[in-house]
Every structure is written in C-alpha cells, then in structure tokens.
Amino acid sequence: MDGTLLNSTLAAERVWARWAERHGLDVKTFLPTMHGARAVDTVRRLGLPGVDPEEEAVKITEAEIIDVEGIVPLPGAADFLKSLPSVKWAIVTSSPLELAKRRLAAAGIPVPVNLVTAEDVKVGKPSPDCYLLAAKKLGVEAADCLVFEDAVPGILAGDAAGTDVMVITATHTHTIQTAHTTIPNYEGLSTHIDREGRISLIKENGA
C-alpha cells in the first residue's frame, strides 16, 4: 500500500521524525530504515532501553491516523486497480487496519475485498506470512501471484513466499539494487484477462 499504491512518505516521516527525536535517534539516519515494516517490528529492532515496542507502536499509529496530509495515489494506480476483477487482487500492508483504511480514503482508493494488515499476522515482513495469507484469501498458490513492492522488507517477503515480485520506484530517493523488474508507477500499464481468468500485464511502449 504505502509506496506501492499511494505515497504517504511525507506524512509517515513527519510522525516518525518526531518520535525519533523524542528518543534521541539521528532522524536522518533512522527514517530510511522505517519503511515497509510494522511499527512494532521497527521499534523492537532498535532495542531501546525502557521502551515497550507494543505501547510505542500504538502511539505511533494513533499519530499516523491523525496526520494524512499530502497522501496521494501513485500515478495510474487507481485506474490500474479498476481494471482488475475485485476478487483477483489484495492489499497486503504492514499498517494496522484503521491506519490502512484512513490512508486509502485519503488517497481516494476504495478498501479492497481482500485486505491483509498488521493485525493479521504474528510476524511481519520480511516474513512471508502476510503474502501466504493473501494468496490463501485469493484462493490461489503464492507461486501464481505477482507482488508489487517498494521496500526491501516487502521484496524479501515476496521472495520468501515464492511469488513473482515487481518493484515500484515512484517514492524512492535512492536506487534499490534488485534483480526484479522495476517500474516507476502504473502509467501505461494495463491488463489482459484470458478465457481461463489469467491476468497478463501489458506495458505501453515508452511507459
């Protein structure tokens, strides 16, 4: 969702920067490391003394739900989603449910039929659990799925689940080294559905 269907970077980094400052972290160094993972996992990874990751994650999420200024869909994302049968795709996000719904609304993207959020798995990305659960919801094998990702934890999660992965680079400020196909956004990307219901991606020349 974040960085893959919509751009919430400014809003997320405003909240996380304030949190990092309160805990004496170097904001410039820290911010690039907090994308693509659940808040609780990000806080836990820091191992800050006297800090309860669960409590901090709740506070951070509450602040993020309030601050949605500047959240926008990625170019072409809304039209691309409309071209897909609703039962053929899912959003898999490290955001909690309420934050996911809030950000989707801010970007003008409807909540999908199939949605996997932070509460749905015990272990977040880069664990494959979230994508395996999404495949189960869709009634297909993970190996038959294509994951759109923008952050390293999600890319690793897709790889571990056995899916194909396409990397969206719209919000990247630094190049990610990856063997996967990369596209900047969804402009010029369309779909074709064959008689068996299989979906193919079509990329216009120059897009």
Secondary structure, 3 states (H helix, E strand, C coil): CECCCEECHHHHHHHHHHHHHHCCCCHHHHHHHCCCCCHHHHHHHHCCCCCCHHHHHHHHHHHHHHCCCCCEECCCHHHHHHCCCHHHCEEECCCCHHHHHHHHHHHCCCCCCEEECHHHCCCCCCCCHHHHHHHHHHCCCHHHCEEEECCHHHHHHHHHHCCEEEEECCCCCCCCCCCCEEECCCCCEEEEECCCCCEEEEECCCC
